[in-house]
Amino acid sequence: ETIPNSNHSLFLDKPNLLAGVTYKFVEELDLNISCTWVLQVKAMISGDKWGLKNQAKWNKVITLSKPIVNGTSKDKPKSFLLGMKTLRQTDEVHNPKNFEKMHPEIYAVIDIGSDTPSYDPAEFGRIKYVKYKTESKVTPDDVTLVRFLETVGELLRERDNEGQFGVVHCHYGQNRTGFLICCYLIEKLGWSVNEAIDAFAVSKPPGIKHVHFKNALHLRYHE
């Protein structure tokens, strides 16, 4: 079967078309293909890319951080941003409609995931959705950071009242999410690197897990 304009995006955009043909073809060859690859293709056929992720790990991750406050200097303002793990369309609790209903204090969602979200942002009615791609396991560069802070500034100016929050999420909402939130705390709220890292860890345990993200914060801000 001929598939026009074939590329990797078709695996997610048209899983029944490309992945189905591929799986059928390889199966008929009777080759010794690894079980991992077969499971990945089956996940693509079903349209469930969660088959490619560790769902059990996602289930254990804290859904949404508590308000981020400075535990050292009480006079410094609390964060507009919160950290969150990604929503999932088929999850009974952590899906767009239910999340919006349960969290009237959330004004905006900033999705920094590197791929297509695992939920439909169109299901948000009141919440503003912003897609801002970053690469998994890679610390954002200067250009990415500047644009992110500009986006946050725009959301702050547009919100209805000071009691509203914006949430940032990658997949688990720990490393890239924590890094960008810490940059916001340091650059816009005047927190120290350690204050930002510690406060994020308290609000969304265990905080930033990968050491190179923490090291990047110290190097960037010379502490």
C-alpha positions in Angstrom: 0.0 0.0 0.0 1.3 3.4 -0.9 1.2 6.2 1.6 1.8 9.7 0.3 3.9 12.2 2.1 5.0 9.7 4.8 7.0 11.0 7.7 7.2 10.4 11.5 4.3 12.7 12.3 1.9 10.2 10.6 2.5 7.8 13.5 0.5 10.1 15.8 -1.7 11.9 13.2 -2.9 8.8 11.4 -1.9 5.8 13.6 -4.4 3.4 12.0 -3.0 4.2 8.6 0.7 4.1 8.8 1.4 2.1 12.0 -1.2 -0.5 11.0 0.3 -1.0 7.6 3.8 -1.2 9.1 2.9 -3.6 11.8 1.1 -5.9 9.4 4.1 -5.9 7.0 6.7 -6.7 9.7 4.5 -9.4 11.2 4.2 -11.1 7.8 8.0 -11.2 7.4 8.3 -13.4 10.5 11.4 -11.6 11.7 12.8 -11.7 15.2 11.7 -8.2 16.2 12.0 -7.0 19.8 8.9 -7.1 21.9 9.5 -3.4 22.8 9.2 -2.3 19.2 6.1 -4.4 18.7 4.5 -2.9 21.8 5.3 0.6 20.6 3.7 -0.1 17.2 0.6 -1.5 18.9 0.3 1.6 21.0 0.5 3.7 17.8 -2.2 1.6 16.2 -4.5 2.2 19.2 -3.7 5.9 19.1 -2.6 5.7 22.7 0.9 7.2 22.8 0.8 6.7 26.5 1.9 3.2 25.6 5.3 4.8 24.9 5.5 6.5 28.4 5.7 5.3 31.9 2.1 5.7 33.0 2.6 4.1 36.4 5.3 6.8 37.1 2.9 9.6 35.9 0.2 8.3 38.2 2.5 8.7 41.2 3.6 12.2 40.5 1.9 15.1 42.4 -0.8 16.6 40.1 -0.4 20.3 40.9 2.0 22.2 43.1 0.9 24.2 46.1 1.3 28.0 45.8 5.1 28.7 45.7 6.2 30.9 48.6 9.6 32.0 49.7 10.5 30.1 52.9 13.4 32.3 53.7 12.2 35.9 53.0 8.5 36.1 53.8 8.3 39.7 52.4 9.0 38.5 48.9 5.9 38.0 46.7 4.5 34.5 46.0 4.7 33.0 42.6 2.1 33.5 39.9 3.3 30.2 38.4 2.5 26.7 39.6 3.9 23.4 38.4 1.7 20.6 37.1 2.0 17.2 35.5 0.5 17.0 32.0 -3.3 16.5 31.8 -4.5 13.3 30.2 -7.6 13.2 28.0 -8.8 9.8 29.2 -7.9 10.2 32.9 -11.1 10.3 35.0 -9.8 13.1 37.2 -6.9 14.9 35.6 -8.5 15.9 32.3 -9.2 19.4 30.9 -12.9 19.7 31.7 -12.5 18.4 35.2 -9.4 20.4 35.9 -11.0 23.6 34.9 -14.1 22.8 37.0 -12.0 21.9 40.1 -9.6 24.9 39.8 -11.3 28.2 39.4 -8.1 29.9 40.5 -6.2 28.8 37.4 -6.1 31.4 34.7 -3.8 29.8 32.1 -2.0 26.6 31.2 1.5 26.8 29.6 2.3 23.5 27.9 6.0 23.2 27.4 5.9 19.6 26.3 8.0 18.7 23.2 5.1 16.9 21.4 1.4 17.0 20.8 -0.4 17.2 24.2 -2.1 14.0 25.5 -5.3 16.0 25.9 -7.5 18.3 23.8 -6.8 22.0 24.8 -10.0 22.9 22.9 -12.0 21.5 25.9 -10.8 24.5 28.0 -13.6 27.0 28.2 -12.3 29.6 30.6 -8.6 28.7 30.9 -6.2 30.2 28.4 -4.0 27.6 26.8 -0.5 28.4 25.5 1.8 25.9 23.7 5.5 26.6 24.3 7.7 23.7 23.2 10.9 22.8 25.0 13.1 19.7 24.5 13.0 16.9 27.0 15.9 16.6 29.4 17.6 19.7 27.9 17.9 23.0 29.9 16.3 25.8 27.9 18.7 28.2 26.2 18.7 32.0 26.6 16.3 32.7 23.7 13.8 30.1 25.0 14.0 31.6 28.5 13.5 35.2 27.4 10.4 34.3 25.3 9.0 32.2 28.1 9.3 35.1 30.6 7.7 37.4 28.0 4.8 35.0 27.7 4.4 34.9 31.5 4.4 38.7 31.6 1.6 38.9 29.0 -0.5 36.4 31.0 0.1 38.4 34.2 -1.2 41.6 32.5 -4.2 39.8 31.0 -5.5 38.0 34.1 -8.6 39.2 35.8 -7.3 39.5 39.4 -4.2 38.8 41.5 -5.6 35.7 43.0 -5.3 33.8 39.7 -2.4 31.5 38.8 -0.8 30.2 35.6 0.4 26.6 35.5 3.4 25.2 33.7 3.7 21.6 32.6 6.0 19.3 30.7 5.3 15.6 31.2 5.8 15.1 34.9 6.2 18.8 35.8 9.5 18.5 37.7 12.6 19.3 35.7 11.9 21.6 32.7 8.9 23.0 34.5 10.8 23.5 37.7 13.7 25.1 35.8 11.6 27.7 34.1 9.6 28.5 37.2 12.8 29.0 39.1 14.1 31.3 36.4 10.9 33.3 36.8 11.2 33.5 40.6 14.9 34.6 40.3 14.6 37.1 37.5 11.1 38.6 38.1 10.7 38.2 41.9 14.2 38.7 43.0 14.7 35.3 44.8 18.0 33.6 45.2 18.8 30.4 43.3 18.6 28.3 46.5 15.3 30.0 47.6 13.8 29.2 44.2 15.0 25.6 44.1 13.9 24.9 47.7 10.5 26.6 47.4 9.7 24.6 44.2 10.7 21.4 46.0 8.4 22.1 48.9 5.5 23.0 46.7 5.8 20.0 44.3 8.0 17.3 45.9 10.6 16.2 45.1 11.2 19.3 43.0 13.8 19.4 40.3 15.3 15.9 40.1 18.0 16.1 37.5 21.2 17.7 38.9 22.2 19.3 35.5 19.0 21.5 35.7 20.0 22.8 39.2 23.6 23.3 38.1 22.4 25.3 35.1 20.5 27.6 37.4 23.6 28.2 39.5 25.8 28.8 36.5 23.2 31.1 34.8 22.8 33.3 37.9 26.4 33.0 39.1 25.7 31.4 42.5 
